[in-house]
Amino acid sequence: MTETLLRRPFGRREFIALGTGAFAVAALPIALRRHVAVARRTVPVMGTIADLTVVHRDERTAQAALDAAIAELRWVDATMTRFAPTSDVGRANAGASRDGVVVGPETARLIETALRWSSASGGRFDAALGAASELWDVTNRHEPPPSDAVARLANRAFWRHVDLTVGAKQGVLRYGDADLHLDLGGIGKGYSIDRAVQALRDRGIEHAIVNLGGDLYALGESPEGGAWRVGIKSPDDERSMARTLEVSNRAVATSGDYERFFRYRGTRYHHLMDPATAAPRRTTVRSVTVLADRCVDAEPCAVSIFGLPQDRALAFARTQISTADVITIS
């Protein structure tokens, strides 16, 4: 973990260096606002890097707020990751096809939200397609898995076989298909960012940015006093920006084929699975960015529309999030 208290202007090189995942965030000069501390932390969580920046007059308040926000990110990771057998999702994936598995109320509500996105998208977003992600394992593989193993998982609409009972104090999960594995990676980062931002607000923070891989939330204003400048990294050159946005009190989520992938015989195999084929989605679109009021909506929306042309992507996004904006990059 690294921690920095920033008190000087930033140049172009640092604009890029502050970014993680699909984004770069510009920390603008702070000389125009005296007596303002900018506290920043960079921590590994959820298989990526979280980059949090808080602007506040009191350094101790800023640091305490960062502690609380990071605790939220880590709590969601520990509770809902598919990679730990002791998490809610890990326990469900191990046993819910045989009997009901009790999960916490927060996990149950997030799964309920994920299933709504699965239904709304006609299955383009399937939070129960974890078996395909496990099979492809693009961060460790160097060639595609056997075609018969892939075909076995294709077009199964696993999300339809999740039996979820949501109560006030717990939820109960049952799987109607032994090949069903939940994977909240397409919504969990957004959810955790929203929780982190709420933790900042609860501690009196009005200006901050929480950047977690391909998702972020820009709270209030940048150190200079205007909107936060967010650069969407180019799919072909991580040192350059494909688009630069100015955002305030808004969530931004990007799904793209250039962060996690491997190449085999000239073909790029990325981590965004197509439920119809149980393989990386084939498309000329390289990335899609969704702007919304909450990250928990922006992230699954971006996954749902990845690969669609701009007009269809925007039309779907607006049916689910009336204030959504969409940027596609090919």
Buried (B, 14 or more C-beta within 10 A) or exposed (E): EEEEEBEEEBEEEBBBEBBBBBBBBBBBBBEEBEEBBBBBBBBEBBEBBBBBBBBBEBEEBBBBBBEBBBEBBBBBBEBBBBEBEEBBBBBBBEBBBEEBBBBBEBBBBBBBBBBBBBEBBEBBBBBBBBBBBBBBEBEEBEEBBEEEBBEBBEEBBBBBBBEBEBEEEBBBBBBEBEBBBBBBBBBBBBBBBBBBBBBBBEBEBEBBBBBBBBBBBBBBBBBBBEBBBBBBBBBEEBEEBBEEBEBEBBBBBBBBBBBBBBEEEEEEBBBBBBBBBBBBBEBEBBBBBBBBBBBBBBBBBBBBBBBBBBEEBBEBBEEBBEEBBBBBBE
